[in-house]
């Protein structure tokens, strides 16, 4: 079974930057969407960035202009570049990869991002 492992999280001051990475244990075929979610303490998990077919991307309003999702299929990786970080960005960030037909829906274990002075 495919495994996803997130990395790149940590503690950063407001206004700082982090780049999260999600590495798959093997090549994943027929990907429909690659996404990043986050879950803050006491809150529901929310979608923050998604990349779909034809290179389409979409972002939560709260992160537009600050976050960028990208992927490198050759390296089996998904990235999330996070700039101008705010305290409200503090959360555990999860990557997700799924197909269209429901054959698979892969999740990573998450990586902690803390934005604090």
C-alpha positions in Angstrom: 0.0 0.0 0.0 1.2 3.5 -0.8 2.4 5.6 2.1 2.7 9.4 2.2 5.1 11.2 4.6 5.0 14.9 5.3 8.0 16.9 6.3 9.1 20.5 6.6 7.0 21.7 9.5 8.3 23.5 12.5 8.1 26.7 14.5 8.3 30.0 12.6 7.7 33.6 13.5 4.8 35.6 12.0 5.8 36.7 8.5 8.1 33.8 8.0 8.1 31.0 5.4 8.0 27.2 5.4 8.0 24.7 2.6 6.2 21.5 3.3 6.9 18.3 1.4 4.9 15.1 0.9 6.8 12.1 -0.4 5.0 9.0 -1.7 6.6 5.6 -1.2 6.0 4.7 -4.8 4.6 6.1 -8.0 0.9 6.7 -7.9 -1.0 6.3 -11.1 -4.2 8.0 -12.2 -4.1 10.8 -9.7 -7.2 13.0 -9.8 -6.3 15.5 -7.1 -3.4 16.4 -4.8 -4.3 18.4 -1.8 -3.1 19.9 1.4 -5.4 20.0 4.4 -4.9 21.4 7.9 -6.4 20.9 11.3 -6.0 23.3 14.2 -6.6 22.2 17.8 -10.3 22.0 18.4 -11.3 22.7 14.8 -12.4 20.7 11.8 -10.0 19.7 9.1 -10.1 22.1 6.2 -8.9 22.1 2.7 -6.2 24.8 2.1 -4.8 24.0 -1.4 -5.7 21.6 -4.2 -4.2 20.7 -7.6 -6.4 18.9 -10.0 -6.4 17.9 -13.6 -5.1 20.2 -16.4 -2.9 21.9 -13.8 -5.9 23.5 -12.0 -5.3 24.9 -8.5 -7.5 26.4 -5.9 -6.9 27.7 -2.5 -8.8 28.6 0.6 -9.5 32.4 0.8 -7.5 32.6 3.9 -4.3 31.5 2.2 -4.6 32.9 -1.3 -1.6 34.9 -2.4 0.5 33.3 0.4 0.5 29.6 -0.3 1.4 27.7 -3.4 0.9 24.0 -4.1 3.1 22.2 -6.6 3.9 18.7 -7.5 6.7 16.7 -9.1 5.5 13.4 -10.4 9.0 12.2 -11.3 10.0 12.5 -7.7 6.6 11.4 -6.2 6.3 14.6 -4.2 3.8 17.3 -3.4 4.9 20.6 -2.0 3.2 23.5 -0.2 5.2 26.7 -0.1 3.9 28.9 2.7 4.9 32.6 2.9 3.8 35.5 5.1 2.7 33.0 7.8 0.2 34.1 10.4 -0.5 32.7 13.8 -3.9 31.5 12.5 -1.9 29.2 10.1 -0.9 27.1 13.1 -2.1 23.6 12.5 -1.2 20.1 11.6 -0.9 19.9 7.8 -1.8 16.8 5.9 -1.3 15.8 2.3 -3.9 13.9 0.4 -3.8 12.1 -3.0 -6.9 10.5 -4.6 -8.2 9.1 -7.8 -11.5 9.9 -9.5 -13.2 6.5 -9.2 -12.6 6.0 -5.5 -10.0 3.3 -5.9 -7.7 5.0 -3.4 -7.6 8.0 -1.0 -4.2 8.3 0.5 -3.3 10.4 3.6 -0.1 11.3 5.3 0.5 11.3 9.0 0.7 15.1 9.2 3.4 17.7 10.0 3.1 20.4 12.7 3.3 24.0 11.8 3.4 26.6 14.6 3.5 30.3 13.9 4.3 32.3 17.0 6.5 35.1 18.2 
